[in-house]
Amino acid sequence: MPQTQNTAPARILPLREQHIPALLALFEQSVRRLGPEHYSPEQVEQWAQGARHPGLASQLREHHGWVMEQEGMPLGFVTLSDDGHLSLLYVSADHQRQGLGGMLLERALQAASQLGLHSLTTEASAFSLALFLRHGFEQAGLETVERGGVSFVRHRLYCRLPSQGQPLKYPPFPQSNE
């Protein structure tokens, strides 16, 4: 796990109720600081406001989740639903490009295998797409969603898992010629 001189190593822990306020703040901070690289100011604002939507806290409570923290400070988090949907994967803007997202994603893949899941789905932003592709996810298509009157394009992704939790390289459903 990542570690700087004179600090404890980062560790991945199960997400608990006491983590939620800090994770909502991390979500908003990450979107506001990193979003402008790929999104318009209006898109960033609508996305960041999601931190105040009750549905986000509900996802954190209701899904399987893990938090990477160091000395009690969250560096990132990931959530996974019982049906194999990876709904949230965020890393603090201060800790980007250090492999933390990959470690969190690997933890979710491991958990999916332990839960007996055979595939995962997710929707990736332009910012996270490459991370998912590096970890065996494949693109199923694009979708446009609207938040507060602002449209976003997301990448619909899937990943097939054998019992060992490593990605398989074939689609989970027949491909159409549409």
Long-range contacts (C-beta under 8 A, 24 or more apart in sequence): 1-68, 1-103, 2-70, 2-75, 2-95, 2-98, 2-99, 2-100, 3-70, 7-70, 7-71, 8-70, 8-71, 9-70, 10-68, 10-69, 10-70, 10-75, 10-100, 11-68, 11-69, 11-70, 12-66, 12-67, 12-68, 12-103, 12-104, 12-107, 13-66, 13-67, 13-68, 13-69, 14-65, 14-66, 14-67, 15-60, 15-64, 15-65, 15-66, 15-67, 15-77, 15-79, 16-67, 17-61, 19-60, 19-67, 19-74, 19-77, 20-57, 20-60, 20-61, 22-73, 22-74, 23-60, 23-67, 23-74, 23-77, 23-90, 24-51, 24-52, 24-56, 24-57, 24-60, 25-51, 26-74, 26-76, 26-77, 26-90, 26-92, 27-51, 27-56, 27-88, 27-90, 29-92, 29-93, 30-90, 30-91, 30-92, 30-93, 32-93, 33-93, 34-93, 34-96, 34-127, 35-127, 37-127, 38-125, 38-126, 38-127, 39-125, 39-126, 39-152, 40-150, 42-150, 43-150, 43-152, 45-150, 46-147, 46-148, 46-149, 46-150, 46-152, 47-147, 47-152, 49-147, 49-148, 50-147, 56-88, 59-87, 59-88, 60-88, 63-87, 63-88, 64-108, 64-111, 64-115, 66-104, 66-107, 66-108, 66-111, 68-100, 68-103, 68-104, 75-100, 76-100, 76-101, 76-104, 77-104, 78-104, 78-105, 78-107, 78-108, 79-108, 80-108, 80-111, 80-112, 80-115, 80-120, 82-115, 84-112, 84-117, 84-118, 84-119, 84-120, 84-121, 85-120, 85-121, 85-122, 86-120, 86-121, 86-122, 87-122, 89-122, 89-128, 89-131, 101-128, 101-131, 102-131, 102-134, 102-135, 105-131, 105-132, 105-135, 106-135, 109-135, 109-159, 109-161, 109-165, 109-166, 109-167, 110-165, 112-161, 112-165, 113-161, 113-163, 113-164, 113-165, 114-165, 117-161, 118-160, 118-161, 118-172, 119-158, 119-159, 119-160, 119-161, 119-172, 120-158, 120-159, 120-161, 121-156, 121-157, 121-158, 121-159, 122-156, 122-157, 122-158, 123-154, 123-155, 123-156, 123-157, 124-154, 124-155, 124-157, 125-152, 125-154, 125-155, 126-153, 126-155, 129-155, 129-157, 132-157, 132-159, 133-157, 135-159, 135-167, 136-166, 136-167, 136-168, 136-169, 137-167, 138-169, 138-171, 140-171
